[in-house]
Amino acid sequence: MNAKKLIKNILGWLIAAAIIYILFRTIYNNRAELENWDWRIDWFYAFLSIITLMGAYVCGSMIWRAVLEGFGIKVALHESFRVVYLANLGRYIPGKVFQVVGMVGLAKQLDIPAKVSLASFALIQAYALPASFVLIGFFFLFGHPPDSLVIFRDVMYIFMGAVLLFFLFLFFKPDGLNWALNKVLKLFKGEPVNYCPAMRNRIVIFVWCLLNWGLFGVSFYFFTKALMNLANGLGFVYMAGSYVTAYIVGYVTFLSPAGLGVREGVMSALLAPTFGGPVAASIALIHRVLITIAEAAITLLALATYKIRRRENDTTHSV
């Protein structure tokens, strides 16, 4: 690792640590207020939160599987799950580079060419970002955000609208996505590929992305319902939209490992107008702990799929 990358990694962790420190400090300074809050655990909603979160992770592997079908490559669901979520560990290193490297390396075990796996990673981002903007748009339109956040709405609409229009232009234009993809690959000195999937495949990928984001948002809503009474708080659309918004901002912040700190800061800012800073910070940090545990469990499941592969190989050799 050269000095530039080392400095970038250190800076990323420092930014994350600074934001987390501010959130913890907010909680500590207002601990008396937090003690009086109506905290509780509703196990029914906690169960729903976990089930929908697992569903979101399965959708994530289905997205990569569908993208590969656009290249004429078919992989089993458990193989897609393994590659996506073992490579996902690379997100915890600032810069996202190791996530890409991990996917390329793991995909080679399935005899998928490096140029295809690299292109598939770029395509996942290309589909997922506009899909998230659709849900964030619903969040601002129908979520009844606090007045303090309405000031950002028009700016968000302009930015998201421009990205969506450009994506739709490439989506429906013959060879549009192939042209854009190869421009990106050339920028990062990757080999050119031929990506001309059927319209049905493109639609399937986009729908999986919408479902993926939607389940993440629903899981967060159930998580907050499991912790507290939201009867006088924010509704389903707002809570789900808040999570998707915070996740996207954290993800595109390349310096922060896995969006650490940035996601929690944005989430706290979105929830604070209704719940207050200390409660909002507590929700954000507790949810980060839940997500970290969930990703650890997903990693173990991904490793367990190697047993399925070994059984398939043993069956093939025995025949």
C-alpha positions in Angstrom: 0.0 0.0 0.0 1.5 3.3 -1.1 1.5 6.4 1.1 -1.4 8.0 -0.7 -3.7 5.1 -0.1 -2.5 4.8 3.5 -3.3 8.5 4.2 -6.7 8.0 2.5 -7.5 5.0 4.7 -6.4 6.8 7.9 -8.5 9.8 6.9 -11.5 7.7 6.3 -11.3 6.0 9.7 -10.7 9.4 11.4 -13.8 10.9 9.8 -15.9 7.9 10.9 -14.5 8.1 14.4 -15.1 11.8 14.7 -18.8 11.4 13.7 -19.3 8.4 16.0 -17.7 10.4 18.8 -20.1 13.3 18.3 -23.1 11.0 18.4 -21.9 9.2 21.5 -21.2 12.6 23.1 -24.7 13.7 22.3 -26.1 10.6 23.9 -23.9 10.9 27.0 -24.7 14.6 27.5 -28.4 13.9 27.3 -28.5 10.6 29.2 -31.1 11.9 31.7 -33.5 12.6 28.8 -32.9 9.2 27.3 -33.7 7.4 30.5 -37.1 9.0 30.5 -37.8 8.0 26.9 -40.3 5.1 26.4 -37.8 2.5 25.3 -39.0 -1.0 24.9 -38.5 -4.2 22.8 -41.4 -5.5 20.9 -40.2 -8.9 19.8 -42.8 -9.3 17.1 -41.6 -6.2 15.2 -38.0 -7.2 16.0 -38.6 -10.5 14.2 -40.2 -8.8 11.2 -37.2 -6.4 11.1 -34.8 -9.4 10.9 -36.9 -11.3 8.3 -37.1 -8.3 6.0 -33.4 -7.5 6.5 -32.6 -11.1 5.4 -34.9 -10.7 2.5 -33.0 -7.6 1.4 -29.7 -9.5 1.5 -31.2 -12.2 -0.7 -32.3 -9.6 -3.1 -28.8 -8.2 -3.2 -27.5 -11.6 -4.5 -30.4 -11.8 -7.0 -29.3 -8.5 -8.5 -25.8 -9.8 -9.3 -27.3 -13.0 -10.6 -29.6 -11.1 -13.0 -26.7 -8.8 -14.1 -24.6 -11.9 -15.0 -27.5 -13.2 -17.1 -27.2 -10.1 -19.2 -23.8 -11.5 -20.2 -25.2 -14.9 -20.8 -23.8 -16.4 -17.6 -25.9 -18.3 -15.2 -25.0 -19.0 -11.6 -26.8 -20.6 -8.7 -28.3 -18.4 -6.0 -26.0 -19.8 -3.3 -23.0 -19.1 -5.5 -24.2 -15.5 -6.1 -24.8 -15.1 -2.4 -21.3 -16.2 -1.5 -19.5 -13.9 -4.0 -21.6 -10.8 -3.2 -21.4 -11.1 0.6 -17.8 -12.3 1.0 -16.8 -9.4 -1.4 -19.0 -7.1 0.7 -16.4 -7.3 3.5 -14.2 -5.1 1.4 -16.5 -2.2 2.1 -15.0 -1.9 5.6 -11.8 -0.7 4.0 -12.0 2.9 2.8 -12.2 3.5 -1.0 -14.4 0.5 -2.0 -11.5 -0.9 -4.0 -11.2 -4.1 -2.0 -14.9 -4.9 -2.5 -14.3 -4.9 -6.3 -11.0 -6.9 -5.9 -12.8 -9.4 -3.7 -15.7 -9.8 -6.2 -13.3 -10.3 -9.1 -11.3 -12.9 -7.2 -14.3 -14.8 -5.9 -16.0 -14.8 -9.3 -12.9 -16.5 -10.8 -13.8 -19.5 -8.7 -16.9 -19.7 -10.8 -14.9 -19.4 -14.1 -16.3 -15.9 -14.6 -13.8 -13.7 -16.5 -12.3 -10.8 -14.5 -13.5 -8.2 -17.1 -17.1 -9.5 -16.7 -17.1 -9.5 -12.9 -15.6 -6.0 -12.9 -18.2 -4.8 -15.3 -21.0 -6.5 -13.2 -19.9 -4.5 -10.2 -20.1 -1.2 -12.1 -23.6 -2.2 -13.5 -24.9 -3.0 -10.0 -24.1 0.6 -9.0 -25.6 1.9 -12.2 -28.9 0.2 -11.5 -29.0 0.6 -7.7 -28.4 4.3 -7.4 -31.3 5.4 -9.7 -33.6 2.8 -8.0 -32.7 4.3 -4.6 -33.6 7.8 -6.0 -37.1 6.6 -6.9 -37.7 5.6 -3.2 -36.1 8.7 -1.9 -38.4 10.7 -4.1 -41.4 9.0 -2.5 -39.9 9.8 0.8 -39.9 13.5 0.2 -43.2 13.5 -1.7 -45.3 11.4 0.7 -43.3 11.1 3.8 -44.3 14.5 5.2 -40.7 15.5 6.2 -40.3 18.1 8.9 -40.2 21.7 7.7 -36.5 22.0 8.5 -35.8 19.5 5.8 -38.1 20.8 3.1 -35.5 23.4 2.2 -33.4 20.6 0.7 -36.2 19.0 -1.3 -35.9 21.1 -4.5 -32.1 20.5 -4.7 -32.6 16.8 -4.2 -35.3 16.7 -6.9 -33.1 18.4 -9.4 -30.1 16.2 -8.7 -32.1 12.9 -8.6 -34.2 13.9 -11.6 -31.1 14.6 -13.7 -29.5 11.2 -12.7 -32.8 9.3 -13.4 -33.3 11.0 -16.8 -29.7 10.1 -17.8 -30.1 6.5 -16.6 -33.5 6.1 -18.5 -31.9 7.5 -21.6 -29.2 4.9 -21.5 -31.7 2.2 -20.3 -33.9 2.6 -23.4 -31.3 3.6 -25.9 -30.0 0.7 -28.0 -26.5 0.0 -26.9 -26.7 2.9 -24.4 -25.7 0.9 -21.3 -23.0 -0.9 -23.2 -21.6 2.5 -24.4 -21.6 4.0 -20.9 -20.3 0.8 -19.2 -17.2 0.7 -21.6 -16.5 4.4 -21.0 -16.4 3.7 -17.3 -14.2 0.6 -17.7 -11.8 2.5 -20.0 -11.6 5.2 -17.3 -10.4 2.6 -14.8 -8.2 0.8 -17.4 -10.5 -2.2 -17.6 -11.0 -4.4 -20.6 -14.0 -3.7 -22.9 -17.1 -5.9 -22.7 -20.2 -6.6 -24.8 -23.2 -5.8 -22.7 -26.5 -5.9 -24.7 -29.1 -7.6 -22.5 -32.7 -8.0 -23.4 -35.1 -5.3 -22.2 -36.7 -7.9 -19.9 -33.4 -8.6 -18.2 -32.9 -4.8 -17.6 -36.3 -4.4 -16.1 -35.8 -7.5 -13.9 -32.5 -6.0 -12.5 -34.2 -2.6 -11.8 -37.1 -4.3 -10.1 -34.7 -6.3 -7.9 -33.0 -3.1 -6.9 -36.2 -1.5 -6.0 -37.2 -4.5 -3.9 -33.8 -4.5 -2.3 -34.0 -0.9 -1.2 -37.6 -1.3 -0.2 -36.9 -4.2 2.1 -34.0 -2.4 3.8 -36.3 0.5 4.4 -39.1 -1.7 5.7 -36.6 -3.5 8.0 -35.6 -0.1 9.5 -39.2 0.8 10.1 -39.9 -2.4 11.9 -36.6 -1.9 13.9 -37.8 1.5 15.2 -41.3 0.0 15.9 -39.5 -2.7 17.9 -37.7 0.0 20.0 -40.4 2.6 20.6 -44.0 3.7 20.1 -44.1 5.6 16.8 -47.8 6.5 17.2 -46.8 10.1 17.7 -43.7 10.0 15.6 -42.9 9.5 11.9 -44.8 7.3 9.5 -43.7 4.3 7.5 -42.7 6.2 4.3 -40.6 8.6 6.2 -38.8 6.0 8.3 -38.1 3.8 5.4 -37.0 6.7 3.2 -34.7 8.0 5.9 -32.8 4.8 6.0 -32.4 4.6 2.2 -31.2 8.2 2.1 -28.7 7.7 4.9 -27.4 4.5 3.4 -26.9 6.1 -0.1 -25.1 9.2 1.4 -22.8 6.9 3.4 -22.1 4.6 0.5 -21.1 7.3 -1.9 -18.8 8.8 0.7 -15.7 6.9 -0.4 -13.5 7.9 2.5 -15.7 6.3 5.1 -15.4 2.5 5.5 -18.9 1.0 4.9 -20.4 4.4 5.4 -19.5 4.2 9.0 -20.3 7.4 10.9 -21.6 9.2 7.8 -24.7 7.0 7.6 -25.4 7.4 11.3 -24.9 11.2 11.1 -27.3 11.6 8.2 -29.9 9.3 9.9 -29.6 11.3 13.1 -30.1 14.5 11.2 -33.2 13.2 9.5 -34.8 11.8 12.7 -33.7 14.6 15.1 -36.5 17.1 14.1 -39.1 14.7 15.5 -37.3 12.6 18.1 -34.7 15.0 19.3 -30.9 14.7 18.8 -30.1 12.2 21.6 -32.9 9.7 20.7 -32.1 10.0 17.0 -28.4 9.4 17.7 -29.3 6.4 19.8 -31.5 4.9 17.1 -28.7 5.3 14.5 -26.0 3.7 16.6 -28.1 0.8 17.9 -29.1 0.1 14.3 -25.5 0.1 13.2 -24.8 -2.5 15.8 -27.7 -4.6 14.4 -26.5 -4.3 10.9 -22.9 -5.3 11.9 -24.2 -8.4 13.6 -26.4 -9.2 10.6 -23.5 -8.8 8.2 -21.4 -11.1 10.3 -24.2 -13.7 10.2 -24.5 -13.2 6.4 -20.7 -13.7 6.0 -20.9 -17.0 7.9 -23.8 -18.1 5.7 -21.8 -17.2 2.6 -18.9 -19.3 3.9 -21.3 -22.2 4.5 -22.2 -22.2 0.8 -18.7 -23.7 0.1 -20.1 -26.9 1.6 -22.9 -26.9 -1.0 -20.2 -26.4 -3.7 -18.1 -29.3 -2.4 -21.2 -31.6 -2.4 -22.0 -30.7 -6.0 -18.4 -31.4 -7.0 -18.4 -34.7 -5.2 -21.6 -35.7 -6.9 -20.2 -34.7 -10.3 -17.0 -36.7 -9.8 -19.0 -39.8 -8.5 -21.1 -39.7 -11.7 
